[in-house]
């Protein structure tokens, strides 16, 4: 006879202590850590545990007895279901405080090396409508909430929706009415496309059966005012596709780049697909100020598959921090690792002798070369390939040892082989830009063999979320 599982605990009057990993708040109960989404440090709550592990629980709030001093009313009606803006219930000053603490905690617990006082986090002027790119998903299985009218009436007749995936669910989306991440006309475009599809009987995709015409939609905007819309279809129904394209073109004449993609694959990635231009240019033009006063602004062509920082105003502050930390004299050889489309490389090129940019995505290097030409920059060379393989002794012999090394790796941080090669190269300065303070701290611990931390500067790129960027300056001893 199978043993009955013990019911998971219901915990009353639990005090929330801190902000923790993945945006969840942290409490303690019987020597066990409790992670609670959508809670705030200082809350007094009753929680129901829904996941039990050896050292921790995961729980949801059932009753809020006393609200934290940091709590504010979330702006978005989708808060609590949507996985995007998990910190909307925290005052922005509190958000910055906990992000700053996240950087300090990572250095204390993971790096365990000396460092100066962390500089005050650079906050955002815009805490809503700051993103320049959003991707929405069509689904015939939208999430039905308890307040859904069709559910109350005995069962929905239409479960089509256009919005974001619910956390942990590949086949269900949250139908979005108003999103506060991207400026108008983003919301208007999404709602108009959904209504057109419903009015004209276009089928929404089903991720399980792989059936349905409409798959995804990407909206990109730029500081310049340019606007790109890409609609992704499962198969090529030319008449239907052109009908939707003409509708978008007529209703939103401000669209400067209107494209579509036919994606017949099992996954949603379109990096290996060929976008079809329906109207306008095959790119939007992004602009970024120069780091020096009265310098010419940088222009970047952003195509449908290009990477560009999703918060351009904060990206400038981030790159300016890296630029200032490097304190260029004008004669330096600079290596820019994980250069992407060459944004940081272009940003610093006018202040140094030469930049060597290395990137592991070949298409990004093609974009980087275009952007270099667009800005009349001639002292950058770009190379692509696996960083741990490209950055070898032969490469360094051929191009010279760098005076300054810039690195902006993905969330996983740098491969240990890359760190070891940096230690062998011995640049005088390293400016390490990171979107993950934990992996940055791990790498800095290895670099401590020859380098000391001189400055630490957090930058908030994503208000209403727990994510934080951090810039560390290291000097060779």
C-alpha positions as CSV (number, residue, x, y, z in Angstrom):
1,X,0.0,0.0,0.0
2,X,1.4,3.4,-1.1
3,X,2.2,5.8,1.7
4,X,0.2,9.0,1.6
5,X,2.2,12.1,1.1
6,X,2.1,14.6,3.9
7,X,0.3,17.8,3.0
8,X,2.5,20.7,2.3
9,X,2.6,23.2,5.2
10,X,0.4,26.2,5.5
11,X,2.4,28.8,7.5
12,X,0.8,31.7,9.3
13,X,2.2,35.1,10.4
14,X,5.4,34.7,8.5
15,X,7.6,37.8,8.3
16,X,9.3,38.4,4.9
17,X,12.9,39.4,5.5
18,X,14.6,40.2,2.2
19,X,14.5,40.2,-1.6
20,X,16.1,37.0,-3.1
21,X,16.9,35.1,-6.3
22,X,14.7,35.5,-9.4
23,X,12.8,38.3,-7.9
24,X,11.2,36.2,-5.1
25,X,11.1,37.5,-1.5
26,X,12.7,35.5,1.3
27,X,11.5,34.4,4.7
28,X,12.6,31.7,7.2
29,X,10.5,29.0,8.8
30,X,11.9,26.2,11.0
31,X,15.5,26.8,9.8
32,X,14.3,26.5,6.2
33,X,14.4,29.3,3.6
34,X,11.0,30.2,2.1
35,X,10.9,31.8,-1.3
36,X,7.7,33.8,-1.9
37,X,6.9,35.5,-5.3
38,X,5.2,38.9,-5.3
39,X,6.0,39.4,-1.6
40,X,7.9,42.4,-0.2
41,X,10.5,42.6,2.6
42,X,8.6,43.7,5.7
43,X,5.3,41.9,4.8
44,X,3.6,39.8,7.4
45,X,1.8,37.0,5.5
46,X,0.1,33.6,5.6
47,X,1.5,31.4,2.9
48,X,0.8,28.0,1.3
49,X,3.8,26.0,0.4
50,X,3.6,24.5,-3.1
51,X,7.1,23.1,-3.5
52,X,9.3,21.4,-0.9
53,X,13.0,20.8,-1.3
54,X,15.7,19.7,1.2
55,X,16.7,23.2,2.1
56,X,13.9,25.4,1.1
57,X,10.2,25.9,0.4
58,X,8.4,27.8,-2.3
59,X,5.2,29.3,-1.2
60,X,2.4,31.7,-2.4
61,X,0.7,34.4,-0.4
62,X,-2.8,33.4,0.9
63,X,-3.3,36.4,3.2
64,X,-1.5,39.7,3.8
65,X,-1.7,40.7,7.4
66,X,0.6,43.7,7.3
67,X,2.0,45.4,4.2
68,X,5.6,46.3,3.9
69,X,6.6,50.0,3.9
70,X,8.0,49.3,0.4
71,X,4.7,48.2,-1.1
72,X,2.9,50.2,-3.8
73,X,-0.1,49.5,-5.9
74,X,1.0,47.7,-9.1
75,X,0.2,49.7,-12.2
76,X,-0.5,46.7,-14.4
77,X,-3.8,44.7,-14.3
78,X,-1.8,41.6,-15.3
79,X,0.5,41.8,-12.3
80,X,0.7,38.5,-10.4
81,X,0.1,36.3,-13.5
82,X,2.5,37.8,-16.0
83,X,6.1,36.9,-15.3
84,X,7.5,40.1,-16.8
85,X,7.4,42.8,-14.1
86,X,7.7,40.9,-10.8
87,X,8.7,43.9,-8.8
88,X,5.9,46.3,-9.7
89,X,4.6,46.1,-6.2
90,X,7.8,47.6,-4.8
91,X,8.5,51.4,-4.7
92,X,11.2,52.3,-7.2
93,X,13.6,53.5,-4.6
94,X,13.2,50.1,-2.9
95,X,13.8,48.3,-6.1
96,X,17.1,50.2,-6.6
97,X,18.1,49.5,-3.0
98,X,17.6,45.7,-3.3
99,X,19.4,45.7,-6.7
100,X,22.4,47.4,-5.1
101,X,22.3,44.9,-2.3
102,X,22.2,42.0,-4.9
103,X,25.5,43.3,-6.3
104,X,27.1,43.6,-2.9
105,X,25.9,40.2,-1.7
106,X,27.3,38.5,-4.8
107,X,30.7,40.1,-4.2
108,X,30.6,39.1,-0.5
109,X,29.3,35.5,-0.9
110,X,30.9,34.5,-4.3
111,X,33.9,36.6,-5.1
112,X,35.1,36.9,-1.5
113,X,37.8,39.4,-2.5
114,X,38.4,43.0,-1.3
115,X,36.5,45.7,-3.1
116,X,35.7,49.4,-2.5
117,X,32.3,50.7,-1.5
118,X,29.7,50.0,-4.2
119,X,28.8,53.2,-5.9
120,X,25.2,54.3,-5.7
121,X,23.1,52.5,-8.4
122,X,22.4,54.6,-11.5
123,X,18.6,54.6,-11.8
124,X,16.3,55.1,-14.8
125,X,14.4,58.2,-15.7
126,X,11.7,56.1,-17.3
127,X,10.4,53.3,-15.1
128,X,7.7,52.4,-17.6
129,X,7.6,52.3,-21.4
130,X,11.4,51.9,-21.6
131,X,11.8,48.8,-23.8
132,X,12.4,49.1,-27.5
133,X,11.5,45.5,-28.3
134,X,8.7,43.1,-27.3
135,X,7.7,39.7,-28.7
136,X,4.1,38.5,-28.4
137,X,2.8,35.0,-28.9
138,X,-0.5,34.0,-30.5
139,X,-2.2,31.0,-29.0
140,X,-5.6,29.3,-29.1
141,X,-5.1,28.4,-25.5
142,X,-5.2,31.7,-23.6
143,X,-5.1,31.5,-19.8
144,X,-8.6,31.9,-18.3
145,X,-8.7,33.6,-15.0
146,X,-11.3,33.3,-12.3
147,X,-12.7,36.6,-13.4
148,X,-13.0,35.6,-17.1
149,X,-16.6,36.2,-18.1
150,X,-16.7,33.4,-20.6
151,X,-15.7,30.9,-17.9
152,X,-18.5,32.2,-15.6
153,X,-21.0,31.6,-18.4
154,X,-20.2,27.9,-18.5
155,X,-17.2,27.6,-20.8
156,X,-15.4,29.8,-23.3
157,X,-16.4,29.7,-26.9
158,X,-13.2,31.4,-28.0
159,X,-9.8,30.9,-26.2
160,X,-7.7,32.8,-28.7
161,X,-5.2,35.3,-27.3
162,X,-2.2,37.4,-28.0
163,X,0.3,38.1,-25.3
164,X,3.1,36.6,-23.2
165,X,3.8,33.0,-22.2
166,X,2.9,32.3,-18.6
167,X,5.9,31.4,-16.5
168,X,6.7,27.7,-16.9
169,X,4.0,27.1,-19.6
170,X,5.1,26.6,-23.2
171,X,1.6,26.2,-24.5
172,X,-0.5,28.8,-22.8
173,X,-0.3,32.6,-23.0
174,X,-1.7,35.4,-20.9
175,X,-3.8,37.6,-23.2
176,X,-2.5,41.2,-22.7
177,X,-4.8,44.2,-22.7
178,X,-2.3,46.9,-21.7
179,X,1.5,46.5,-21.3
180,X,3.5,49.2,-19.7
181,X,6.9,48.2,-21.1
182,X,6.8,49.6,-24.6
183,X,5.6,53.0,-25.7
184,X,2.6,53.5,-28.0
185,X,1.6,52.5,-30.6
186,X,2.8,49.1,-29.3
187,X,-0.4,48.3,-27.4
188,X,-2.6,49.7,-30.2
189,X,-0.9,47.5,-32.8
190,X,-1.2,44.3,-30.8
191,X,-4.9,44.9,-30.0
192,X,-5.6,45.8,-33.6
193,X,-3.9,42.7,-35.0
194,X,-5.7,40.5,-32.6
195,X,-9.1,42.0,-33.5
196,X,-8.4,41.8,-37.2
197,X,-7.5,38.1,-36.8
198,X,-10.7,37.4,-34.8
199,X,-12.9,39.3,-37.3
200,X,-11.4,37.5,-40.3
201,X,-11.2,34.0,-38.9
202,X,-7.4,33.7,-38.9
203,X,-6.3,30.7,-36.8
204,X,-4.1,31.1,-33.7
205,X,-1.2,28.7,-33.2
206,X,-1.4,25.7,-30.9
207,X,2.0,24.8,-29.5
208,X,1.0,21.2,-28.8
209,X,-0.5,20.2,-32.2
210,X,1.7,22.7,-34.1
211,X,-1.4,23.9,-36.0
212,X,-2.7,27.4,-36.6
213,X,-1.5,30.2,-38.9
214,X,-0.5,33.1,-36.5
215,X,2.6,32.3,-34.3
216,X,4.3,35.5,-33.0
217,X,4.6,39.2,-33.5
218,X,7.7,41.4,-32.8
219,X,7.5,45.2,-32.3
220,X,10.7,47.2,-32.3
221,X,10.9,51.0,-31.9
222,X,13.8,53.4,-31.9
223,X,14.8,56.7,-30.3
224,X,14.8,58.1,-33.9
225,X,11.1,57.4,-34.2
226,X,11.4,54.4,-36.5
227,X,9.0,51.5,-35.9
228,X,9.4,47.9,-37.0
229,X,6.6,45.2,-36.9
230,X,7.3,41.6,-37.8
231,X,4.5,39.0,-37.9
232,X,5.5,35.3,-37.9
233,X,3.2,32.8,-39.6
234,X,3.3,29.0,-39.5
235,X,2.8,28.5,-43.2
236,X,2.6,30.6,-46.4
237,X,-1.0,31.6,-47.1
238,X,-0.2,34.5,-49.4
239,X,-3.7,35.9,-49.7
240,X,-4.3,36.0,-45.9
241,X,-0.8,37.3,-45.1
242,X,-1.1,40.1,-47.6
243,X,-4.5,41.0,-46.2
244,X,-3.1,41.4,-42.7
245,X,0.0,43.3,-44.0
246,X,-2.2,45.7,-46.0
247,X,-4.4,46.3,-42.9
248,X,-1.3,47.1,-40.7
249,X,0.2,49.4,-43.4
250,X,-3.0,51.4,-43.7
251,X,-4.0,51.6,-40.1
252,X,-0.5,52.4,-38.8
253,X,1.3,54.5,-41.4
254,X,4.0,55.3,-38.8
255,X,5.4,51.8,-39.3
256,X,8.7,52.3,-41.2
257,X,9.6,48.6,-41.5
258,X,6.8,46.0,-42.0
259,X,8.0,42.4,-42.4
260,X,6.8,38.9,-42.0
261,X,8.4,35.5,-41.5
262,X,7.2,32.0,-42.4
263,X,8.4,29.7,-39.6
264,X,7.5,26.0,-40.2
265,X,9.8,24.7,-37.4
266,X,8.8,23.2,-34.1
267,X,10.3,26.1,-32.2
268,X,9.7,29.9,-32.2
269,X,13.2,31.0,-33.0
270,X,13.5,33.0,-36.2
271,X,17.3,33.5,-36.2
272,X,17.7,30.9,-39.0
273,X,14.7,32.2,-41.0
274,X,14.6,34.8,-43.8
275,X,12.3,37.8,-43.0
276,X,10.3,39.1,-46.0
277,X,10.1,42.9,-46.3
278,X,6.5,44.0,-47.1
279,X,6.9,47.8,-46.7
280,X,9.6,50.3,-45.9
281,X,13.2,49.6,-45.0
282,X,14.6,46.3,-43.8
283,X,15.9,47.9,-40.6
284,X,15.2,50.7,-38.2
285,X,17.8,53.4,-37.3
286,X,18.8,53.7,-33.6
287,X,20.7,56.6,-32.3
288,X,23.0,57.0,-29.2
289,X,24.7,60.1,-27.9
290,X,28.5,60.3,-28.0
291,X,30.4,59.8,-24.6
292,X,32.2,63.1,-25.2
293,X,30.6,66.5,-25.2
294,X,29.7,67.9,-28.6
295,X,30.7,64.6,-30.2
296,X,28.7,63.1,-33.1
297,X,25.9,60.8,-32.1
298,X,26.3,57.1,-33.1
299,X,23.8,55.6,-35.5
300,X,23.1,51.9,-35.6
301,X,21.1,49.9,-38.1
302,X,18.9,47.4,-36.3
303,X,17.5,44.6,-38.5
304,X,14.8,42.1,-37.6
305,X,17.4,39.7,-36.2
306,X,19.8,42.2,-34.7
307,X,20.6,42.4,-31.0
308,X,20.5,45.9,-29.5
309,X,20.1,46.8,-25.8
310,X,16.4,46.8,-25.1
311,X,16.6,50.0,-22.9
312,X,18.5,52.5,-25.1
313,X,18.5,55.4,-22.6
314,X,20.0,53.2,-19.8
315,X,22.3,51.5,-22.3
316,X,23.9,54.9,-22.9
317,X,24.5,55.3,-19.1
318,X,25.9,51.8,-19.0
319,X,28.3,52.3,-21.8
320,X,29.3,55.8,-20.5
321,X,30.2,54.2,-17.2
322,X,32.4,51.6,-18.9
323,X,34.0,54.4,-21.0
324,X,34.7,56.6,-18.0
325,X,36.1,53.6,-16.0
326,X,38.6,52.9,-18.7
327,X,40.1,56.5,-18.6
328,X,41.5,56.2,-22.1
329,X,44.6,58.2,-23.0
330,X,44.2,57.8,-26.7
331,X,47.0,55.3,-27.6
332,X,45.4,52.1,-26.3
333,X,44.9,48.8,-28.0
334,X,41.5,47.6,-26.7
335,X,40.0,44.2,-26.9
336,X,36.2,44.1,-26.7
337,X,35.0,40.6,-25.9
338,X,31.4,39.5,-26.6
339,X,31.2,42.6,-28.7
340,X,27.7,41.8,-30.1
341,X,26.9,44.3,-32.9
342,X,29.9,46.4,-31.9
343,X,28.0,49.0,-29.8
344,X,30.6,49.4,-27.1
345,X,33.4,49.0,-29.6
346,X,32.0,51.9,-31.6
347,X,31.4,53.9,-28.5
348,X,35.0,53.8,-27.4
349,X,36.8,53.7,-30.8
350,X,37.2,57.4,-31.3
351,X,39.1,57.7,-27.9
352,X,41.7,54.9,-28.6
353,X,44.2,53.8,-31.1
354,X,42.5,50.5,-32.1
355,X,39.7,48.1,-31.0
356,X,39.6,44.3,-31.6
357,X,36.0,43.1,-31.3
358,X,35.3,39.4,-30.8
359,X,31.8,37.8,-31.0
360,X,30.5,34.3,-31.1
361,X,27.4,35.1,-33.4
362,X,28.4,35.5,-37.0
363,X,25.4,37.6,-38.0
364,X,26.1,40.0,-35.1
365,X,29.6,40.6,-36.6
366,X,28.1,41.3,-40.0
367,X,25.8,44.0,-38.3
368,X,28.9,45.3,-36.4
369,X,30.8,45.9,-39.6
370,X,27.9,47.7,-41.1
371,X,27.5,50.0,-38.1
372,X,31.2,50.7,-38.1
373,X,31.0,51.9,-41.7
374,X,27.8,53.8,-41.0
375,X,29.7,55.8,-38.3
376,X,32.9,56.3,-40.4
377,X,34.9,54.3,-37.8
378,X,38.0,52.7,-39.3
379,X,40.0,51.5,-36.3
380,X,38.0,48.5,-35.3
381,X,38.5,44.9,-36.5
382,X,35.8,42.3,-35.8
383,X,36.3,38.5,-35.5
384,X,33.8,35.8,-34.7
385,X,33.8,32.3,-33.2
386,X,33.8,30.4,-29.9
387,X,35.5,32.9,-27.5
388,X,37.5,30.1,-25.7
389,X,38.9,29.0,-29.1
390,X,39.4,32.3,-30.9
391,X,41.2,34.0,-28.0
392,X,44.3,31.8,-28.1
393,X,48.0,32.5,-28.0
394,X,48.2,32.7,-31.8
395,X,45.5,35.4,-31.9
396,X,47.2,37.5,-29.3
397,X,50.5,37.2,-31.0
398,X,48.9,38.3,-34.3
399,X,47.0,41.3,-32.9
400,X,49.0,42.3,-29.8
401,X,48.4,42.3,-26.1
402,X,45.6,44.7,-25.1
403,X,46.2,47.7,-22.8
404,X,42.5,47.7,-21.9
405,X,40.1,44.8,-22.0
406,X,36.3,45.3,-22.2
407,X,34.1,42.3,-21.6
408,X,30.3,42.0,-21.6
409,X,29.5,38.3,-21.6
410,X,26.0,36.6,-21.5
411,X,24.4,35.7,-18.2
412,X,26.5,32.5,-17.9
413,X,29.6,34.7,-17.6
414,X,33.0,33.9,-19.2
415,X,34.4,30.4,-19.8
416,X,37.2,29.6,-17.4
417,X,39.5,29.2,-20.4
418,X,38.7,32.8,-21.4
419,X,39.5,34.1,-17.9
420,X,42.8,32.2,-17.9
421,X,43.7,33.7,-21.2
422,X,42.9,37.2,-19.9
423,X,45.2,36.5,-17.0
424,X,47.9,35.4,-19.5
425,X,47.5,38.6,-21.6
426,X,47.8,40.9,-18.5
427,X,46.0,44.0,-19.8
428,X,46.5,47.0,-17.5
429,X,42.8,47.5,-17.0
430,X,39.7,45.3,-17.3
431,X,36.2,46.8,-17.5
432,X,33.7,44.0,-16.9
433,X,30.1,44.7,-17.8
434,X,27.6,42.1,-16.6
435,X,23.9,41.4,-16.6
436,X,24.5,38.7,-13.8
437,X,26.3,39.8,-10.7
438,X,26.7,36.2,-9.5
439,X,28.6,34.9,-12.5
440,X,30.5,38.2,-12.6
441,X,31.6,37.7,-9.0
442,X,32.7,34.1,-9.8
443,X,34.9,35.4,-12.7
444,X,36.3,38.3,-10.6
445,X,37.4,35.7,-8.0
446,X,39.5,34.0,-10.6
447,X,40.9,37.3,-11.9
448,X,41.9,38.3,-8.4
449,X,45.0,36.2,-9.0
450,X,46.5,39.3,-10.7
451,X,43.8,42.0,-10.5
452,X,42.2,44.2,-7.8
453,X,38.7,45.6,-7.9
454,X,39.0,49.4,-8.1
455,X,35.3,50.5,-8.8
456,X,31.9,48.9,-8.7
457,X,28.9,50.6,-10.4
458,X,25.4,49.0,-10.6
459,X,23.1,50.3,-13.4
460,X,19.4,49.6,-13.5
461,X,18.5,48.7,-17.0
462,X,15.1,47.0,-16.2
463,X,12.8,48.8,-13.7
464,X,10.0,46.8,-12.2
465,X,12.2,43.6,-12.5
466,X,14.9,42.1,-10.2
467,X,17.5,42.3,-13.0
468,X,20.5,44.6,-12.5
469,X,23.6,45.3,-14.7
470,X,26.9,45.9,-13.0
471,X,30.3,47.4,-14.2
472,X,33.5,46.5,-12.4
473,X,36.9,48.1,-13.0
474,X,39.9,46.0,-12.3
475,X,43.6,47.1,-12.3
476,X,46.6,44.8,-12.7
477,X,48.7,44.7,-9.5
